[in-house]
Amino acid sequence: MIHRAIRTSRLHNLVPVSLLMLPASVAAQPSPPPAAAPKTCMVTGFIAPAPSYKSVEILPDGRVTFRICAPDAREVRVISNDIDDVIPMGLTPGQQRGLAMTKDDMGLWSVTTTKPAPADNYRFAFQVDGVKVPNPQGTTWSEERNGTNSTFEVPGPGGDFQTYKPDVQHGMVTEIEYWSKTLGAKRRAHVYTPPGYMAGSTKYPVLYLVHGAGDSDDSWTSVGHANYILDNLIAAGKAKPMIIVMPFGHTPDRPGADMLNNNDFGDDLIKDLIPYVEGHFRTLNTADNRAMAGLSMGGSHTIRYGLTHPELFHWIGIFSMGLGMQPGSNDVAKYEEANDAALKRDAKDLKLVYYAIGKADFLHGTVAPTRGIFDKYGIKHVFNETEGGHTWINWRRYLNDFAPRLFK
């Protein structure tokens, strides 16, 4: 009896009383395994591992697959004006914008373009439940006037002129900030200096290159690849080494301001930015060594503040822009009247006026009035009419054609 009491006491110390009261067959059953965690494409952690998918994948046939992990989203699309220029993605009136994506059982959305994308550099973003979202897995970006896009490049011979090449010497792109006394505001610009600038003492000619209405001073490098275009041209001996200054083409909003006829921009350029650049970079400070060019809104800035200042610029490039946008507006006559003396001087002093536009550009109707001004004042010009429309696909190629003509 004493021996049994000791064994019972030890059993009570090892096993909960509730189990002692159950039948032996029930008490012996193992606990159920924990529920499996739901499968998801999300990766978490303080240092999250790389995702198992490519957010942008160029397929062997040139089509492009886009992916984004968004398990809780209801609708996701890929949006891109740049891709729409070559691969229609739903901009037909009445249709939703972009390419609709499909979600798998892990919450990964994907879609593949129906056509190959030509070799070039493209901007895009995702639209997640109506909200524009840059690629969460992206590493290259392009700033717009408002907001940011992601970018990707499709390699190939057609885009070879504007791509990074490891066997080519590369210049540098610097982001500068300066105080504009004219505007009473801090301003920003991007500056390309050619290969060898940092280690040398040479002075260089300068191209002031302006973006369009939807973009920023970041755009000519992030999506326009102006730095790679010049690197490749200089390496091939096709263009003279030069500095490129890319100003911010917009100015602080104020009542009555005109985006395309913006004296605030012109005053800042001439009174603040040019003196800043010439005071901080090794520049050749004569009109023979200054050029100005721009696309769209930047082309309007060039028409109004470059072409009208032959004492500053002897080389002019106008991409996808002109005067006479609205018939009956009398803007051509007003422009001629305000700038008559400068236009007469242009005919004698300018080294180059380069004018380029696509046949499908919505501003193509401005070509005849603008060239009419050139003809009236005897301003010789190079006219480059191409296929395509109002697009970076054209503007990169215009720069590639324009830059070799400069400072010769």
N, C-alpha and C positions, 0 to 999 in steps of 0.2 A: 504493500500500500504506500509506503513512503516513497519507493522508487517511482511509481506511477504519478504521484503528485509532482515530483520534480520535473518529469517529462512534460506534463500538461502545462506547468508554469513556463517552461522554456518556449513551448509552442505559442502561448499567448503573447510572449515578448516578440516573436518573429512575424506573426500573421495578424492582420486586423480582425477584430472580433466578428465583424459582419461577414467575412469570408468563412469563418469557422461555422457559421450558422447555415451556409449554403450547402446543397448537395455537392459531393466531390466532383461530379462531371461538370457542373457549372463553374465552380471555383477554379478549375484547371484551364478554362478557355483563355487564349492569349488576347491582348488588347488589339482593337482594329488599327490598321496602319493609318498614319496621318493622310489627310486629303492632299492630292497632288496639286501643286501651285498651277494656276491657269497659264497656258502658254501665251507669250506676248513678245512682240518685237522690241519692246522698251528695254533699254539697258540702263541700269542705275548703279549708284555707288559713288564714293568720293572721287575716285579716279575710274570712271566707267570704261570698260573695255570697248574697243572699236566695234561698231555694229557689224552684223554678219552680211549686210547687203550694201550695194553701191547705190548712192542716191542719184547719181547720173552715170549711165553706162552707154558708151558708144558701141553699138553692135558692129560686127564685121561688114554688114552691108550698108552701114552709114546711118541706119535708123538709131533713134535715141530712146532709151528707157529711163523713166523717172520713177523714183521711189521715195516715200516718206512714211515714217511710223507715226500713226495717229489713231490708236485703238478706239478712242471715244468720239471721233469725228463722225458726222453724218454724211457729209459730202466734201470731196476734195478734188481740185482741178489743178492742172499746170497752166499757167498764164505766161505769155511772152509775146510782146509786139515784134521782137526781133525774129522769133521763129515763125510767127504768122506771116512775115514777109516772104518766106520761102516754103513753108509748110502750113497751109490753111488749118487753123485750129479752132474754128468756131466763131469767127467775127462777122458772119453773115447776119444782117438785121433780123431780129426775132429769135436768134439763137443765143444760148449762154456762151460766155466767153471762155476760151481755153479748151483743154482736153480733159474729159471726165476720167477719173481714176477709179480703179476697182480694189476693194479691200479683201485680204485673205483672212483666214481664221486666227491669225496672230496679230491682226490689226495693221498690217503693212499694206499701204496703198501703192499701186503701180499702174503705169500706162506706157505704151510704146508708140512712137510716131508712126504714121502709116507710110511716110516717105522718108528717104534719106535726107539728112541735113548737110548741105554743102560745107566744105571745109571753111570755117570761119569762127569768130568769137560771138557768143550769144548771151543775152541777159534773160533771166526767167525768175519766177517765184511760184510758190504754191498758194492756192486759195483754199483755206480750210474753214468750212462753214461760213463762207463769205468774207473771211479776213485774209488779207494778203500776208504771207509768211515767207521770208527768205529761207533758202535751204538750210535746215538745222544742222546738217552734216557738211555744209559747204565751207570752203576756205578762201574763195575768191568772191569779191563783192564789187558793186558799182553804185556809187551814191547818185541819186537823182536830186532834182530841186527839193523834193519832199520824199523821204523814204529811201529804201535801199533794195536793190535787186541782187540776186546771185548771178554768177557767170559760169559758163563752161565753154571750152574750145573743142571744136572738131578738127583734128589734124588732117592734113592732106595738101597736095600741090597747089590747089586753088587758094589756100590761105597761107602759103609759105612766106609771103612777103611780110606778114604781120605777126609772125609767131616767134617765140623765144628760141634762139639757136645756141647750143652750148659752145660751138666753135667760133662764135662771134664776140668781139669785145663789146661790152655793154656800158651805156651811160648810166646816170643816176637820176631819179625823180625825187625832188625835195618838195615838201609841203611848207609853204611860208605863210606867215601872218604879218600884216602891216596895218598901221593906223591910217585911215583915210581922213585927212583934214576936210576934204571936200564934202564927204558924207557924214562926218562925225561918228564913224563906226569902225570897228575892227573888221578887216577884210582878209580873205584867204585866196591863195593861188597855188598852183602846182608848177614847178619849174624843172624841165629836163635839161641836164647838162651832158654834153657828149662824152664818149670814152676818152680818157686821158685828162679831163678837165681838172680833177681833184689833185693830180700830181704835177700839173704844169703851171705855166704863167701866161699862156696864150690868151688873147682876147678874141671874142667870137661875135659874129652877127646874131641877131635875135629875131625870131618869129613869134609874134603875139597871136595865139590861136584860141578862138572862142567857141564854146559849145552852144547847143540849142536850148529852146525854151523849157524842155522837160528835164534838163540835165544840170550838172554842176561842174565846177572846176576839176573835179576828180574824173570826169567822164572821158576826156580825150586820152587818158592812159588806161583806166580800168576796163573800158569797153572798146575805146578807139585804138588802143595799142600804139599810140603815136610814138612812144619811146622805142618799141621794138621795130616799128617801121623805119625810124631814123637810124637805129643801130644797124639794121640790115642794109639800108641804102649807103650809109657811110662806109661800112665794111666792104661793100661792092664797088666803092669809088664812084657811086652815082650821085651822091649829094655831098655838099660841103658840110663839115662839122658846124653845128649851130646850137644855140640855146633856144629852147622853146618855152615861152611863158604862157601858161593857161589860166587866165583870170576867171573869177566867178562872174558870170554874165548878168546875174540878177542884182538888183540893188534894193535897199529897204523900201517897203511899200509906202506910198504917200498918195493923197488924193490927186487925181488927174495924171498920174504917171502912165506913160505909154511903154509897154515892154519892148516894142520894136523901134521906137524912136525915143531912146532913153538917154537924155542929156546927162543924167546922173552917172550912168556908166561911162560915157565919153569923158566927162570931167575927171572922174576917178582914175580912168586909164591914163589920161594925159598929164594930169597934175600930181597924181600920187603914185600910181603903180610904176610907170616908166621911170620916174626919178628914183624910186626905191630899188628897182632892179639894177639900174645903172650905178647905184651907190653900193650895192652888195654883191654884184657879180662882175666878172671880167668881160665887159661888153664893148663892142665897137659902136660908138655913139654918133653915127651919122645916118641920114635918111637912106643912103645907099646900102647900109647894113641893118636896116630895120624892115621887117615885113609884117603884114597883118592879114589874117584869114579867119574865116569862121563858117559854121554851118547853120542853116536855118536862122534862128534869132541871132546867132553869132555872125551870120552873113549880113544881116541887117545892120548890126553894129559896125561891120567892116565897111559897108557902103556909106554909112553916115559919119564914122569917126576915123576911118582909114583912108578911103578914097578921097575924102575932103581935106586931108592933111598931107599934101605932098611934101611939105617941109619936114615931116616926120617919117613917112613911109614911102619907099619907092617900089615896093613889091606888094601886090594885093591879090588875095584869093577869096572868091565868093562861091560858096557851095550851097546849092538848093535854096536860093532866095533871090528876090528881085523887087523892083518897085512896080507900082501899078496893079496891086493885088485886087483892088476893087474898082472896076471901070466907073468913071465919072467922079472919082474921089479927088482928082486934081493933084494927087501927091507927087506925080512926076514933075509937073510944072512948078510946084512949090519947092521941090528939091533943087531943081535947076536954078530957080531964082535965088534961093538962099546960098547956093554954092557955085555960082557962075564963075567967079574968079579962080577958085580952086580947081574946077573942072577944066578950065582953059589951061591952067598950069600943069594939070595931069598929062595932057596931051604932049607936053614937052619934057616933063621930068620923070614920069614913071617908067620903070624898067620892065614891069610885067603887070598885066591885069589878067587873071585866070578865072574863068567863069564856067562852072560845071553844074549840071542838073540832069536828073533822070527823066526820060520821056513820060513815065507814069507818075511823076511827082505832082501832087495837087497844086503846087506853086508854079507849074510849067507855064501858066499863062502870063507870068511876070517876065518871061524871057524877052519877048519882043519889045516891051517898053524899056527894059533895062539896056538891052543892046542898042536900042534907038538912041539912048543918051550917049553911049560910047561913040556911036557913029556921028551924032550931031556935033560932038566936041572933038572928034578926030582922035579918040583914045583907042589905040590898038589893043586888041585883047585876044587871048586864046580861049576858044569856046569848046568845051568838052561835053557833048550831049550823049548820055549813056542810056542803057536799058535800066529798068527798075524805078523805084520811087524814092520817097523821103525816108531814107534808111541808112543805118550805120554801115550796112554792106557796101553802099556806094561811097560814103564819106571817108572810110578808111582808104579806099582805092583812089579817091580824089587827092588825099594827102600824099599818097605814094606817087602820084603823077605830078603833083605840084611842087613838092620839096626839092626834087632834083633840078628844078628850073631856077631856084633861088640863088642870089648872091654870086651869079656867074659874071 
